[in-house]
Amino acid sequence: MASGFIDKARITVRAGAGGGGAVAFHREKYVAAGGPDGGDGGRGGDIVLKVDEHMSTLMDFRYKRKYVAADGTPGQGKNCSGRDGEPLVIRVPRGTVVRDSESGEIICDMAGQDSFVLCRGGRGGWGNQHFATPTRQVPHFAKAGLPGQERDVTLELKLLADVGLVGFPNVGKSTLLSVVTRAQPKIANYHFTTLSPNLGVVALDENTSFVLADIPGIIEGASEGAGLGHDFLRHIDRCRLLIHVVDVSGSEGRDPVADFEQINAELEQYSPELAKRPMLVAGNKVDIAPDREGLEALKAHVEGLGLPFFEMSAAAHQGTRELMWAAAQKLQELPPITVYEPTFVERPLQVDMTEPPTIERLEDGTWMVDGPWLRQLMANVNFGDYESRNWFERQLRQSGLYDRLEELGIEDGDPICLYNLEFEYQR
């Protein structure tokens, strides 16, 4: 693969966490007992994907693999909310398909939209103004902000081309592209000249044009990962029409019919749907063929399958325009470029409060309690406030934690350790 062309990358993205709510009380001259006025925390910044029409590869993701948006700022007194975190915009080429790395499901296809919120920032925590009640007029606690979404995603670039050129290496696909478009692919007389897909616009007249892609040569075993073909077969996925270029000159001692069938077999193995894509067949290099034996054999075979066949010589500019007009007419009958529908199901952000915590008794008799829901619960408690501690105590008892500890044999006075909090158990 060419060092400058990267068409697949895996990255980790994390939206910003929400800021914590504030514990504050109104202080003003001549106003007694002003009451709680702690503001809410700001929302964490989102991770946003945005299409950049000037990008053609995923090269930017080769060395930077982690993207983190800004957190929201904490709330303040006087009912002032914290600032929301700035969203982090990640630019990708049009045609990038975003998948969940764990499940492989499609999250979004950046062919059909210009921007997409990939991860949402966490909500800011409530300030203590929300917790005032007739019986609790001076709440000394607030809620912590929630964490932002985080996930590992795989980016796949699938070219947005109407027509894809397929065939063995060195059959003249790059030459054809250079002749019918303004693209300037690297051309030479050796195998694997094309190490990355090349795109060009075929403009036949003022009202007729389409995008043509030169896909790197497919070799036997490409669908199983051999050679270059496997890396780039994905770029044919969106093509509405395929032009199968076959060398009929016999200059390398190859059988055109066998080559044609072998490429089709690779396409079938990679994707049966792709193998059914409409196809035009072009017998190339007719100008240097010593005889028409290979050409006629391929033509009879292809037309026997019901496929249109064209004779041409890309190097001599012979028959190329007729081929392009046939492709343009065929495209008018075909549906637009495929946009992949999302299959990913969003997982809930909230921690499952019903998940039982882990309990372990140490040699010194301390009971260690751990669990994701417990960490979130403790983030919302002000342990310096009596009412907040009582609320925390009720939450532990209602969760069934104390019942489990009693079943395991805890006794009055035994120490319990919850992260950085330690206290003695009392029935």
C-alpha positions as CSV (number, residue, x, y, z in Angstrom):
1,M,0.0,0.0,0.0
2,A,1.3,3.4,-0.8
3,S,2.4,5.3,2.3
4,G,0.2,8.3,1.5
5,F,-3.0,6.4,1.1
6,I,-4.7,5.1,4.2
7,D,-8.3,3.8,3.8
8,K,-8.9,2.2,7.2
9,A,-8.2,3.4,10.8
10,R,-9.3,2.6,14.3
11,I,-9.7,5.4,16.8
12,T,-11.0,6.0,20.3
13,V,-13.3,8.9,20.9
14,R,-14.6,10.3,24.2
15,A,-17.1,13.2,24.6
16,G,-16.6,15.6,27.5
17,A,-18.0,15.0,31.0
18,G,-20.6,17.3,32.4
19,G,-19.5,19.8,35.1
20,G,-20.5,19.3,38.7
21,G,-23.3,21.3,40.2
22,A,-22.4,24.0,42.8
23,V,-23.2,24.1,46.5
24,A,-23.7,27.8,47.2
25,F,-26.0,30.0,49.2
26,H,-27.4,33.5,48.5
27,R,-25.4,36.2,50.4
28,E,-26.7,39.7,50.2
29,K,-26.9,42.6,52.6
30,Y,-30.2,42.9,54.4
31,V,-31.4,39.5,53.0
32,A,-31.4,36.9,55.7
33,A,-31.4,33.2,54.8
34,G,-31.2,33.8,51.0
35,G,-31.4,30.1,50.3
36,P,-29.4,27.8,48.0
37,D,-28.4,29.3,44.7
38,G,-25.8,26.8,43.4
39,G,-25.9,26.6,39.6
40,D,-25.8,23.6,37.3
41,G,-22.7,22.3,35.7
42,G,-22.1,22.8,32.0
43,R,-22.7,20.0,29.5
44,G,-19.6,18.2,28.1
45,G,-18.6,18.8,24.5
46,D,-19.7,16.4,21.8
47,I,-17.6,14.5,19.3
48,V,-18.7,15.6,15.8
49,L,-17.7,14.1,12.5
50,K,-17.7,16.5,9.6
51,V,-17.1,15.8,5.9
52,D,-14.0,17.6,4.4
53,E,-14.2,17.6,0.6
54,H,-10.5,18.3,0.4
55,M,-9.6,15.0,2.2
56,S,-9.1,11.9,0.1
57,T,-7.5,9.5,2.6
58,L,-7.6,8.7,6.3
59,M,-3.9,9.6,6.7
60,D,-4.6,12.0,9.5
61,F,-5.6,9.1,11.7
62,R,-2.5,7.1,11.2
63,Y,-0.6,8.5,14.2
64,K,-3.3,10.2,16.3
65,R,-5.7,7.5,17.6
66,K,-7.5,9.2,20.6
67,Y,-9.8,12.1,20.5
68,V,-11.3,13.7,23.6
69,A,-13.7,16.6,23.8
70,A,-13.7,19.3,26.5
71,D,-15.5,18.9,29.8
72,G,-18.2,21.2,31.0
73,T,-17.2,23.6,33.7
74,P,-18.7,23.4,37.2
75,G,-21.7,25.5,38.2
76,Q,-21.2,28.6,40.4
77,G,-23.1,30.6,42.9
78,K,-25.9,33.1,42.1
79,N,-27.6,30.4,40.0
80,C,-24.8,30.7,37.4
81,S,-24.5,27.6,35.2
82,G,-21.1,26.4,34.1
83,R,-20.0,26.7,30.5
84,D,-20.6,23.9,28.1
85,G,-17.5,22.1,26.8
86,E,-16.5,22.9,23.2
87,P,-17.4,20.2,20.7
88,L,-14.5,18.4,19.1
89,V,-14.9,18.3,15.3
90,I,-13.1,15.4,13.5
91,R,-12.8,15.9,9.7
92,V,-13.2,12.8,7.4
93,P,-13.3,12.3,3.7
94,R,-16.8,12.0,2.1
95,G,-17.6,8.3,1.7
96,T,-16.2,7.3,5.2
97,V,-18.2,4.5,6.8
98,V,-18.0,4.5,10.7
99,R,-18.4,1.2,12.5
100,D,-18.5,0.2,16.1
101,S,-15.2,-1.7,16.5
102,E,-16.6,-4.2,18.9
103,S,-19.7,-5.3,17.1
104,G,-18.8,-4.2,13.5
105,E,-22.2,-2.5,13.2
106,I,-22.5,0.6,11.1
107,I,-22.9,3.8,13.1
108,C,-23.1,6.2,10.2
109,D,-22.2,6.6,6.6
110,M,-20.6,10.0,5.8
111,A,-21.6,9.7,2.2
112,G,-25.1,10.9,2.8
113,Q,-24.6,13.7,5.3
114,D,-22.1,16.5,6.1
115,S,-21.9,16.1,9.9
116,F,-22.8,13.6,12.5
117,V,-22.7,13.6,16.3
118,L,-20.7,10.5,17.1
119,C,-20.5,10.8,20.9
120,R,-22.7,13.1,23.1
121,G,-21.3,15.0,26.0
122,G,-22.4,14.2,29.6
123,R,-25.1,16.3,31.2
124,G,-24.1,18.7,33.8
125,G,-24.9,18.0,37.5
126,W,-27.6,19.8,39.3
127,G,-26.7,22.6,41.7
128,N,-28.1,22.5,45.3
129,Q,-30.9,24.9,44.3
130,H,-32.7,21.9,42.9
131,F,-32.7,20.0,46.3
132,A,-34.4,22.6,48.5
133,T,-37.6,21.3,50.1
134,P,-39.8,22.6,52.9
135,T,-38.1,20.2,55.3
136,R,-34.6,20.6,53.8
137,Q,-34.2,24.3,53.2
138,V,-30.4,24.3,53.4
139,P,-29.1,21.4,51.1
140,H,-25.3,21.2,51.3
141,F,-24.9,18.8,48.4
142,A,-25.2,18.9,44.6
143,K,-25.0,16.3,41.8
144,A,-21.9,15.5,39.9
145,G,-21.9,15.7,36.1
146,L,-22.3,12.5,34.0
147,P,-19.5,11.2,31.9
148,G,-19.6,11.6,28.2
149,Q,-20.0,8.8,25.7
150,E,-16.9,6.9,24.8
151,R,-16.3,4.2,22.2
152,D,-13.8,2.6,19.8
153,V,-14.8,3.1,16.2
154,T,-13.3,1.9,12.9
155,L,-13.3,4.3,9.9
156,E,-13.5,2.8,6.4
157,L,-13.1,4.9,3.3
158,K,-15.3,3.6,0.4
159,L,-14.8,5.7,-2.7
160,L,-17.8,7.6,-4.1
161,A,-17.4,6.6,-7.8
162,D,-20.1,5.8,-10.2
163,V,-18.0,3.4,-12.3
164,G,-15.2,1.2,-11.2
165,L,-12.5,-0.3,-13.4
166,V,-11.6,-3.9,-12.4
167,G,-9.2,-6.4,-13.8
168,F,-5.8,-8.0,-13.4
169,P,-2.8,-5.7,-12.8
170,N,-1.2,-4.2,-15.9
171,V,-4.2,-4.7,-18.2
172,G,-4.4,-0.9,-18.9
173,K,-6.9,0.4,-16.4
174,S,-4.7,3.4,-15.4
175,T,-4.0,4.2,-19.0
176,L,-7.7,4.2,-19.7
177,L,-8.4,6.5,-16.8
178,S,-5.7,9.0,-17.9
179,V,-7.2,9.0,-21.5
180,V,-10.8,9.6,-20.6
181,T,-10.3,11.9,-17.6
182,R,-7.8,14.5,-16.4
183,A,-6.5,12.2,-13.7
184,Q,-2.7,11.5,-13.8
185,P,-2.2,8.0,-12.3
186,K,1.3,6.5,-12.3
187,I,1.6,4.2,-15.4
188,A,4.4,1.7,-16.1
189,N,4.8,-1.7,-17.6
190,Y,5.0,-3.8,-14.5
191,H,2.7,-5.4,-12.0
192,F,1.0,-3.5,-9.2
193,T,1.6,-0.1,-10.7
194,T,-1.5,1.2,-9.0
195,L,-1.1,1.1,-5.2
196,S,-4.0,3.3,-4.4
197,P,-7.4,4.0,-6.0
198,N,-7.4,6.9,-8.5
199,L,-10.5,9.0,-9.3
200,G,-11.3,11.0,-12.4
201,V,-14.3,12.8,-13.9
202,V,-15.4,11.7,-17.3
203,A,-17.0,14.7,-19.0
204,L,-18.6,13.6,-22.3
205,D,-20.6,16.8,-22.9
206,E,-22.1,19.7,-20.9
207,N,-24.9,17.5,-19.5
208,T,-23.2,14.1,-19.3
209,S,-20.5,13.3,-16.8
210,F,-19.7,10.6,-14.1
211,V,-16.9,9.7,-11.7
212,L,-14.6,6.8,-12.8
213,A,-12.3,4.9,-10.3
214,D,-9.2,2.9,-11.2
215,I,-9.2,0.2,-8.6
216,P,-5.8,-1.6,-7.9
217,G,-5.4,-4.8,-9.8
218,I,-7.1,-7.8,-8.3
219,I,-5.2,-11.1,-8.2
220,E,-6.2,-14.6,-7.4
221,G,-6.9,-14.9,-3.7
222,A,-7.6,-11.2,-3.2
223,S,-10.9,-11.9,-1.5
224,E,-9.0,-13.9,1.1
225,G,-6.4,-11.2,1.7
226,A,-3.7,-12.0,-0.9
227,G,-1.9,-9.2,-2.7
228,L,-3.3,-5.7,-2.8
229,G,-6.8,-6.6,-4.0
230,H,-8.4,-7.3,-0.5
231,D,-7.4,-3.9,0.8
232,F,-9.2,-2.1,-2.1
233,L,-12.1,-4.3,-3.0
234,R,-14.2,-2.2,-0.6
235,H,-13.8,0.7,-2.9
236,I,-15.9,-1.1,-5.6
237,D,-18.7,-1.5,-3.1
238,R,-20.4,1.8,-4.0
239,C,-19.8,1.7,-7.7
240,R,-23.1,1.4,-9.6
241,L,-21.4,0.0,-12.7
242,L,-18.2,-2.1,-13.3
243,I,-16.0,-2.0,-16.4
244,H,-14.0,-5.2,-16.5
245,V,-10.8,-4.6,-18.5
246,V,-9.1,-7.6,-20.0
247,D,-5.8,-7.8,-21.9
248,V,-6.5,-9.6,-25.2
249,S,-3.0,-9.0,-26.6
250,G,-1.5,-12.2,-25.2
251,S,1.7,-10.3,-24.5
252,E,2.1,-12.0,-21.2
253,G,1.0,-15.4,-22.3
254,R,-2.4,-15.2,-20.5
255,D,-5.7,-16.5,-21.5
256,P,-8.3,-13.7,-21.7
257,V,-11.3,-16.0,-20.9
258,A,-9.5,-17.5,-17.9
259,D,-8.5,-14.0,-16.6
260,F,-12.1,-12.8,-17.0
261,E,-13.6,-15.8,-15.0
262,Q,-10.9,-15.5,-12.3
263,I,-11.6,-11.9,-11.6
264,N,-15.4,-12.6,-11.5
265,A,-14.7,-15.5,-9.0
266,E,-12.8,-13.1,-6.7
267,L,-15.7,-10.6,-6.8
268,E,-18.2,-13.4,-6.1
269,Q,-16.2,-14.6,-3.1
270,Y,-15.7,-11.1,-1.7
271,S,-19.4,-10.2,-2.1
272,P,-22.1,-12.0,-4.1
273,E,-24.0,-8.8,-4.3
274,L,-21.0,-7.1,-5.9
275,A,-20.6,-9.9,-8.4
276,K,-24.2,-9.2,-9.6
277,R,-23.4,-5.5,-10.2
278,P,-24.0,-4.4,-13.9
279,M,-20.8,-4.9,-15.9
280,L,-19.4,-3.8,-19.3
281,V,-16.4,-5.8,-20.6
282,A,-13.6,-4.1,-22.5
283,G,-11.0,-6.1,-24.5
284,N,-7.9,-3.9,-24.3
285,K,-4.7,-3.7,-26.3
286,V,-6.2,-4.8,-29.5
287,D,-3.6,-2.7,-31.4
288,I,-0.7,-5.0,-30.3
289,A,-2.5,-8.3,-30.5
290,P,-0.8,-10.6,-33.1
291,D,-4.1,-12.1,-34.0
292,R,-7.8,-11.9,-33.1
293,E,-8.0,-15.4,-31.6
294,G,-8.0,-14.4,-27.9
295,L,-10.2,-11.4,-28.7
296,E,-12.9,-13.4,-30.5
297,A,-12.8,-16.1,-27.8
298,L,-13.4,-13.6,-25.1
299,K,-16.1,-11.8,-27.1
300,A,-18.0,-15.0,-27.7
301,H,-17.8,-16.0,-24.0
302,V,-18.9,-12.5,-22.7
303,E,-21.7,-12.1,-25.1
304,G,-22.8,-15.6,-24.3
305,L,-23.3,-14.4,-20.7
306,G,-25.4,-11.5,-22.0
307,L,-22.8,-8.8,-21.2
308,P,-21.9,-5.9,-23.6
309,F,-18.4,-6.3,-25.1
310,F,-16.2,-3.5,-26.4
311,E,-12.9,-3.6,-28.4
312,M,-10.5,-0.9,-27.5
313,S,-6.9,0.3,-27.1
314,A,-6.5,2.8,-24.3
315,A,-2.9,3.6,-25.3
316,A,-4.0,4.3,-28.9
317,H,-7.2,6.1,-27.8
318,Q,-9.2,3.6,-29.9
319,G,-12.7,2.7,-28.8
320,T,-12.5,4.5,-25.5
321,R,-15.1,7.2,-26.2
322,E,-17.6,4.6,-27.3
323,L,-17.0,2.7,-24.1
324,M,-17.5,5.8,-21.9
325,W,-20.8,6.7,-23.7
326,A,-22.1,3.2,-23.2
327,A,-21.2,3.6,-19.5
328,A,-23.0,6.9,-19.2
329,Q,-26.2,5.5,-20.9
330,K,-26.2,2.5,-18.5
331,L,-25.8,4.8,-15.5
332,Q,-29.1,6.6,-16.4
333,E,-30.9,3.3,-15.8
334,L,-29.3,2.5,-12.4
335,P,-30.1,3.7,-8.9
336,P,-27.9,6.3,-7.2
337,I,-24.8,5.5,-5.2
338,T,-25.4,3.3,-2.2
339,V,-25.6,5.0,1.2
340,Y,-25.2,2.4,4.0
341,E,-28.0,2.5,6.6
342,P,-27.0,2.5,10.3
343,T,-27.3,-0.9,12.1
344,F,-25.8,0.2,15.4
345,V,-28.1,0.2,18.5
346,E,-27.1,2.8,21.0
347,R,-26.3,1.5,24.5
348,P,-27.7,3.4,27.4
349,L,-25.3,5.8,29.2
350,Q,-26.7,5.3,32.7
351,V,-25.0,2.9,35.0
352,D,-27.2,-0.1,36.0
353,M,-28.1,0.6,39.6
354,T,-29.4,-3.0,40.0
355,E,-26.1,-4.6,39.2
356,P,-24.9,-6.1,42.5
357,P,-21.6,-4.8,43.8
358,T,-18.6,-6.9,44.5
359,I,-17.9,-7.6,48.2
360,E,-14.6,-8.8,49.6
361,R,-13.4,-9.3,53.2
362,L,-9.7,-8.5,53.9
363,E,-7.5,-10.3,56.4
364,D,-7.9,-7.4,58.9
365,G,-11.7,-7.8,58.9
366,T,-12.4,-4.8,56.6
367,W,-15.2,-5.3,54.1
368,M,-14.3,-3.9,50.6
369,V,-17.3,-2.9,48.5
370,D,-16.9,-2.0,44.8
371,G,-19.2,-1.4,41.8
372,P,-19.8,1.1,39.0
373,W,-23.2,2.3,40.4
374,L,-21.5,2.9,43.8
375,R,-18.9,5.2,42.2
376,Q,-21.6,7.3,40.6
377,L,-23.7,7.3,43.8
378,M,-20.8,8.6,45.8
379,A,-20.0,11.3,43.3
380,N,-23.4,12.9,44.2
381,V,-22.9,12.9,47.9
382,N,-21.4,15.7,50.1
383,F,-20.1,13.7,53.0
384,G,-19.6,16.9,55.0
385,D,-23.3,17.4,55.2
386,Y,-25.5,15.5,57.7
387,E,-28.5,15.3,55.4
388,S,-26.5,14.3,52.5
389,R,-24.9,11.5,54.5
390,N,-28.4,10.3,55.6
391,W,-29.6,10.2,52.0
392,F,-26.5,8.2,51.1
393,E,-27.2,5.8,54.0
394,R,-30.8,5.3,52.8
395,Q,-29.6,4.6,49.2
396,L,-27.2,1.9,50.4
397,R,-29.9,0.2,52.5
398,Q,-32.5,0.4,49.7
399,S,-30.1,-1.1,47.2
400,G,-29.9,-4.3,49.4
401,L,-26.2,-3.9,50.1
402,Y,-26.6,-4.1,53.9
403,D,-28.8,-7.3,53.5
404,R,-26.1,-8.9,51.5
405,L,-23.4,-7.9,54.0
406,E,-25.5,-9.4,56.8
407,E,-25.9,-12.6,54.8
408,L,-22.1,-12.8,54.5
409,G,-21.7,-12.4,58.3
410,I,-21.0,-8.7,58.9
411,E,-21.2,-7.7,62.6
412,D,-21.7,-4.4,64.4
413,G,-18.4,-2.4,64.4
414,D,-16.9,-4.1,61.4
415,P,-15.2,-1.5,59.1
416,I,-16.6,-1.0,55.6
417,C,-14.4,0.6,52.9
418,L,-16.1,2.3,49.9
419,Y,-13.3,3.7,47.8
420,N,-11.9,6.6,49.9
421,L,-14.7,6.4,52.5
422,E,-14.4,4.1,55.5
423,F,-17.0,3.8,58.4
424,E,-18.2,1.3,60.9
425,Y,-21.2,-0.8,60.3
426,Q,-24.2,-0.3,62.6
427,R,-27.5,-2.2,62.3
